[in-house]
Amino acid sequence: MQFPEHLRYTQEHEWIAVEGDMATVGITDFAQRELGDIVYVDIPTAGKELDAHASFGTVEAVKTVSDLYMPVKGTILEINPRLNESPELVNQDPYGEGWMIKIKISDPEQLKQLLNAQQYQQLVGA
């Protein structure tokens, strides 16, 4: 399993890559493995500002549906358009082509509450 050092992580298994006041969000390698084959990603929240821990959509795997949660408060600026046609990108490349949303961070102080790679590894027992 991969735990890129430059990312921050949530206890709900999302990752966030921060660039200034913008960020990219997706689910972790651990999460996609636990879910299994992802068949559909539903993110109906484009343009909305959501609080940290608010659900921004769902991911559907063969046997389950799981909510997706905001790591920090922010406005959803972009949804990965490739996931409509190729939801399996989340399984194939969760930290790259399988990203889910791009956001404008509203409260950068909340980043301090997220886990680093080592803390996330401990959380998932890796």
N, C-alpha and C positions, 0 to 999 in steps of 0.2 A: 504494500500500500504506500501511496505517496502522501507526504505532508510538507508541501513547499514552505520554506522558512519565511518567505516574504509576505505570506498571507496571514490574516487573522481569522479566527474560527468562532462559531457559536456552539453552545451546548446542544442545539437542535440540528447540527451538522451542516450548516451553511458556511461558506468561506467568503471573504471579502478582500479584494485587492484595491488598495487606496492610492489614488493619484491626485494630490491636492484636495479639492473639495468634491471630487468625483470618485466613483468606485464601481467596480464590476463585482457581481454577486453570482454565486452558483452553489451547488451542493458538493460535498466532499467525496473523495474516492471511497471512503468508508460507507457513506450513505448510499451511493449508487450500487455498491456491492450488496449491501443489506436489502435494498429494494429489488434487485434483480433486473431483468430486461425492462427498460423503460419504453412504454408504447405511446405516451401522450403527455404533453406539458401544457397546462392551462394557466395563463397569466393574464387576467382581465383588468389589471390595475395600472396600465400605462397612464402617465400624466398625474397620478395621484400621489399626495404626500401621505406616507404611512409612518406610524410610530415604530420604534424598535420592538421586536417580537410580534408585530402584527403579521397576519398571513397575507402574502402578496400573490398567492396562486397555489396550484396543486401539481403534483407529478404523479402520473399513473403508471404503475408497473403491472406485469401480468397478473399478480395476485393481490395487489393492494393499491390504495391511493393515499398519498401523504401530503400534508400541508407544507408550504414553503414559507419561511419566516424572514422578515427583515432583520438584518444584524444590527442596524442603527436606524434612527429616524432619517428619512430622506424622501425625495421625490423621484419616482420612476420615470426616467427619460427615454429609455429604450429597452425593448424586449428582443432577445435573440431571434431574428426572423427564421433562421435555419431550423429551429426546433419544431416548427409546424410540420415540415416535410421530413425531418430527420431527428426525431426525439432520441434515437439511439446514440447521438453525439454525446449525450450526458454520460452514458456508459463508456463510450470509447475514449473520451477526452474531457473528464469533468472539470479540469482546471484550465482548459484551453477553448477549443471549439464548442464545448458543451456549456459555456457560460449561460446564465439565464437573463439577468437584467443589468442595466447600467443605471446608477442613481446619482443624484446630487445630494450630498450629505448635509443634513440640516443641523445636526448636533455632533460636531467632531469629538466632544468630550466622551461620548458613548463608546468610542473606539477603545478607550482604556479599559473597558469592562470585558472586552473580547479576549479569547484565549490565543496564546501564541502556539506555534507548532508543537513544542514539547508538551504543553499543557493539554492540547487536544489529543495527542498520542496517549497520554495517561488516561484521559477521559474514555477513550475507546478501547483501552487495554492493549495497544499495539506496542 
